[in-house]
Amino acid sequence: MSWLGRLFWAVLALLVFLFAALAVNQDQIALQFVTWRTPQWSVFWWLLLAFSLGLLVGLIGLVWSTTRLSLRNRRLTKRLATAEQELGKLRALGVAD
């Protein structure tokens, strides 16, 4: 049950932080990229968008890396099993001779 309490306090702290950031960053800004201009949003929403996109990119990178390592692990496990079978056969041959 202690993990549930920690989760509750972490979510509560995150909500307090978000509301505090929302209260402080109310200035309306628009970003401009060469000739394209974004709609005006408060600084809070731009920061939240950047943070969310960063989390998404990080999550995609983590999934990509984990999947690649998992596939490599599976391939190496199969090679190890084959090598162990071959070693077992060689040991059996050595004993029989």
C-alpha positions in Angstrom: 0.0 0.0 0.0 2.9 2.3 0.4 3.4 2.6 -3.3 -0.2 3.8 -3.6 0.5 6.6 -1.1 3.7 7.6 -2.9 1.8 7.6 -6.2 -0.9 9.8 -4.7 1.6 12.3 -3.4 3.5 12.4 -6.7 0.3 13.1 -8.6 -0.7 15.7 -6.1 2.7 17.4 -6.3 2.5 17.3 -10.2 -0.9 18.9 -10.1 0.2 21.7 -7.7 3.2 22.4 -9.9 1.0 22.6 -13.0 -1.5 25.0 -11.4 1.4 27.1 -10.1 3.0 27.2 -13.5 -0.4 28.1 -15.1 -0.9 31.0 -12.6 2.6 32.5 -13.2 2.9 32.1 -17.0 -0.1 33.9 -18.4 1.6 36.1 -20.9 0.3 35.6 -24.5 3.0 34.9 -27.0 3.2 33.8 -30.7 6.1 31.9 -32.1 7.4 32.8 -35.5 9.3 30.5 -37.8 10.7 32.3 -40.9 7.3 33.4 -42.4 4.9 31.2 -40.5 3.4 32.5 -37.2 1.7 30.4 -34.6 -1.5 31.4 -32.8 -1.1 33.3 -29.5 -1.1 31.0 -26.5 0.1 31.6 -23.0 3.7 30.7 -22.1 2.4 27.8 -19.9 0.7 26.1 -22.9 3.8 26.4 -25.0 6.0 24.9 -22.2 3.5 22.1 -21.7 3.4 21.4 -25.4 7.3 21.3 -25.6 7.4 19.1 -22.5 4.8 16.7 -23.9 6.6 16.5 -27.2 9.9 15.8 -25.4 8.2 13.0 -23.4 6.7 11.5 -26.6 10.1 11.6 -28.5 11.8 10.1 -25.4 9.2 7.3 -25.2 9.5 6.5 -28.8 13.3 6.3 -28.5 12.9 4.1 -25.4 10.5 1.7 -27.2 12.7 1.6 -30.2 15.8 0.8 -28.2 14.1 -1.7 -26.0 12.6 -3.5 -28.9 15.9 -3.7 -30.7 17.7 -5.0 -27.6 14.9 -7.5 -27.0 15.2 -8.9 -30.5 19.0 -9.1 -30.2 18.6 -10.9 -26.8 16.2 -13.4 -28.4 18.6 -14.0 -31.3 21.5 -14.5 -28.9 19.5 -16.8 -26.6 18.7 -19.1 -29.6 22.4 -19.1 -30.6 23.3 -20.1 -27.0 20.8 -22.9 -27.0 22.1 -24.2 -30.2 25.7 -24.0 -28.9 24.7 -25.8 -25.7 23.0 -28.6 -27.7 26.1 -29.0 -29.8 28.3 -29.0 -26.8 26.1 -31.7 -25.2 26.4 -33.8 -28.3 30.2 -33.4 -28.3 30.4 -34.4 -24.7 28.3 -37.5 -25.3 30.5 -38.5 -28.2 33.6 -38.0 -26.0 32.2 -40.3 -23.3 31.1 -43.0 -25.8 34.6 -43.3 -27.4 
